Amino acid sequence: MGGPLNGNGPHLVIFDCDGVLVDSEGPANRILAEFLGAYGCRLTGPECEARFRGKTMAAVAAELAAEGITLPADWLALLKPRALAALEAEIRPIPHAAEAVEAVKKLGIKTCVASQSGIDYLNFVLARTGLLDYFKGRLFSSHMVARGKPWPDLFLHAAMQMKTGFDRCVVIEDSVTGVTAAVAAGMHCLALCTPDEASHMAALGARPITSLKDVPAALL
C-alpha cells in the first residue's frame, strides 16, 4: 500500500465515488453505450465500463475522436438527462459502503470524496444512496484542478484542503486510472477490485481488497 505508515496510521481516507461508494457503473455505461451507438461507436455497456472506467468524459470524447468518432459539441448536455434518469431509478450504494465509512470514522480518521465527476453529480448520487451526510463539505471534483486522474492533482488538492500530509492519506479506488493517480500523489492506495484484477492493481502499487468490509483492517 505504498509503503508503511510508520506509527500512528492514516489521518485521511479519500474515497472515490463511482464503483467505490455508489454502484453506478452498470446503468451509466448502458446509457452511454446506447448514446454513442447513434454516432457509430459500437460498444456494449460492459465494454464501455471496461474501457472508460475512471476516465473523464473529456478523455472519453478525445479517445473516440482519435478513432474518427465525432460527438456533437453539446453531447454531454444531451447525455446527462438520460443518464440521471437511469441512475435515479437504478443506483444503489456499493455493499458495505456506509459500514466502511462509519468504521473509518470510529477509528478517528477523516474522510472525503475525490471524483472525476462534477459536484452536482456527486451530491445527486450520494444523496440518492443515503451517503451524502457522511461527506457534506468534503466533496472534491476533478473540475477543481487543472488535470484529473490519472494525474495526482485531484488527490493532492483534496489532501491540502483537508490539511493532511500526502503520506498520511489512504485513497480507495476501483480503477487503474485512480490507482495511478493515488500512487503518483505519493499516497497509500486500497484497490477495490475482483480477484482477477488483484495482481494488476498490486503491480501498480495498490493493496487489493475485494470488499469494503476489508477497509478497517487494511488501515491498521
C-alpha positions in Angstrom: 0.0 0.0 0.0 2.7 2.4 -1.0 5.0 1.7 2.0 4.4 1.7 5.8 2.5 4.5 7.5 5.2 4.5 10.3 3.5 4.7 13.6 0.1 6.3 14.1 -1.6 5.3 10.9 -3.5 7.3 8.3 -5.1 10.7 9.0 -7.4 10.9 6.0 -9.2 8.3 3.8 -10.1 9.6 0.4 -12.9 7.7 -1.3 -13.5 7.6 -5.0 -17.3 7.8 -5.7 -18.4 5.6 -8.7 -17.5 2.0 -8.2 -16.4 2.6 -4.6 -19.3 4.2 -2.8 -22.1 4.1 -5.4 -22.9 1.3 -7.8 -23.5 3.5 -10.9 -21.3 1.9 -13.5 -23.9 -0.5 -14.9 -26.7 1.9 -15.7 -24.4 4.8 -16.6 -22.4 2.7 -19.1 -25.5 1.1 -20.6 -26.9 4.6 -21.3 -23.5 5.8 -22.6 -23.3 2.8 -25.0 -26.8 3.5 -26.3 -26.0 7.1 -26.8 -22.6 6.5 -28.5 -24.2 4.0 -30.8 -26.0 6.8 -32.6 -22.6 8.2 -33.6 -21.1 5.0 -34.9 -19.5 3.7 -31.7 -20.4 0.0 -31.4 -19.7 -0.8 -27.7 -21.8 -2.6 -25.2 -22.4 -1.2 -21.7 -19.8 -3.7 -20.1 -17.3 -2.7 -22.9 -17.8 1.0 -22.1 -17.2 0.2 -18.4 -14.0 -1.7 -19.1 -12.6 0.9 -21.5 -13.6 4.1 -19.9 -13.8 3.4 -16.1 -12.2 6.1 -14.1 -11.7 8.5 -17.1 -13.1 12.0 -17.5 -15.8 12.5 -20.1 -13.4 14.8 -21.9 -10.9 12.0 -22.1 -13.6 9.7 -23.5 -14.5 12.2 -26.2 -10.8 12.7 -27.1 -10.2 8.9 -27.3 -13.2 8.4 -29.6 -12.3 11.4 -31.7 -8.9 9.8 -32.3 -10.7 6.9 -33.8 -12.8 9.0 -36.1 -15.9 9.1 -34.0 -17.0 12.8 -33.7 -19.6 13.7 -31.0 -21.6 16.9 -31.1 -20.3 19.9 -29.1 -23.3 19.6 -26.7 -23.1 15.8 -26.3 -22.8 15.9 -22.5 -25.9 18.1 -22.3 -27.7 15.6 -24.4 -26.5 12.6 -22.5 -26.9 13.9 -18.9 -30.7 13.7 -18.6 -30.8 10.2 -19.9 -28.0 9.1 -17.5 -29.6 10.8 -14.5 -32.9 9.2 -15.2 -31.3 5.8 -15.3 -29.3 6.5 -12.1 -32.3 7.8 -10.2 -34.1 4.5 -10.9 -31.3 2.1 -10.5 -28.4 3.4 -8.5 -27.5 1.6 -5.2 -24.7 2.0 -2.7 -21.8 -0.4 -3.1 -22.2 -3.2 -0.5 -20.9 -2.2 2.9 -20.2 1.4 1.9 -21.9 3.1 4.9 -20.5 0.4 7.2 -16.9 1.2 5.9 -17.3 4.9 6.3 -18.7 4.5 9.8 -15.8 2.2 10.7 -13.2 4.8 9.4 -15.0 7.5 11.4 -14.8 5.3 14.6 -11.0 5.0 14.1 -10.8 8.8 14.3 -9.7 9.2 10.7 -11.1 12.0 8.5 -12.9 11.2 5.3 -13.7 12.9 2.0 -14.6 12.1 -1.6 -12.4 12.9 -4.6 -14.0 12.0 -8.0 -13.7 12.8 -11.7 -17.4 13.8 -11.7 -18.8 17.2 -11.0 -20.1 18.4 -7.6 -23.7 18.4 -8.7 -23.4 14.8 -9.8 -21.7 13.8 -6.5 -24.4 15.5 -4.5 -27.1 13.7 -6.5 -25.7 10.2 -6.4 -24.6 10.4 -2.8 -27.9 11.8 -1.7 -29.8 9.1 -3.7 -27.8 6.3 -1.9 -28.1 7.8 1.6 -24.3 8.6 1.8 -24.2 12.4 1.4 -24.4 13.2 5.1 -21.1 11.4 5.6 -19.3 13.8 3.3 -21.0 17.2 3.4 -18.5 19.9 2.7 -15.8 17.4 1.8 -16.5 16.7 -1.8 -13.7 17.3 -4.4 -14.1 17.1 -8.1 -11.6 17.0 -11.0 -13.3 20.1 -12.2 -11.5 21.9 -9.4 -8.0 21.1 -10.7 -6.1 21.5 -14.0 -5.8 17.8 -14.6 -8.0 14.9 -13.5 -6.9 11.4 -12.8 -4.5 9.7 -13.8 -2.6 12.8 -12.7 -2.3 13.3 -9.0 -3.7 16.9 -8.9 -7.1 16.0 -7.5 -5.8 13.9 -4.6 -3.2 16.5 -3.8 -5.9 19.2 -3.8 -8.1 17.1 -1.5 -5.3 16.5 0.9 -4.4 20.1 1.0 -8.0 21.2 1.6 -8.2 18.6 4.4 -4.9 19.8 5.8 -3.3 16.4 5.7 0.1 15.3 4.7 0.2 13.3 1.5 1.9 10.4 3.1 -0.9 10.2 5.7 -3.6 9.7 3.1 -5.2 6.4 2.0 -7.1 6.5 -1.2 -9.8 3.9 -2.0 -10.1 3.4 -5.7 -11.5 0.9 -8.2 -9.9 1.8 -11.5 -6.4 1.8 -12.9 -6.7 5.5 -13.6 -7.5 6.2 -10.0 -4.8 3.9 -8.6 -2.3 5.5 -10.9 -3.2 9.0 -9.6 -3.0 7.9 -6.0 0.4 6.4 -6.4 1.6 9.4 -8.3 0.4 11.6 -5.4 2.6 9.6 -3.0 -0.4 8.3 -1.2 -1.3 4.8 0.1 -4.0 3.1 -2.0 -6.5 0.4 -1.5 -7.9 -1.0 -4.8 -11.4 -2.4 -4.5 -11.3 -5.0 -7.2 -12.1 -8.5 -8.3 -9.7 -11.3 -7.6 -8.8 -11.4 -11.3 -7.8 -7.7 -11.1 -5.8 -8.0 -7.9 -2.4 -8.8 -9.3 -2.6 -5.9 -11.8 -3.6 -3.4 -9.1 -0.8 -4.7 -6.8 1.7 -4.2 -9.6 0.5 -0.6 -9.9 1.3 -0.1 -6.2 -2.1 -0.6 -4.5 -3.2 -3.1 -1.9 -6.1 -5.0 -3.4 -9.3 -5.6 -1.4 -12.4 -7.4 -2.6 -14.9 -5.8 -0.2 -15.4 -2.6 1.6 -15.7 -4.7 4.8 -11.9 -5.1 4.5 -11.2 -1.4 4.8 -10.9 -1.0 8.6 -8.4 -3.9 9.0 -6.4 -2.6 6.0 -5.9 0.8 7.7 -4.4 -0.7 10.8 
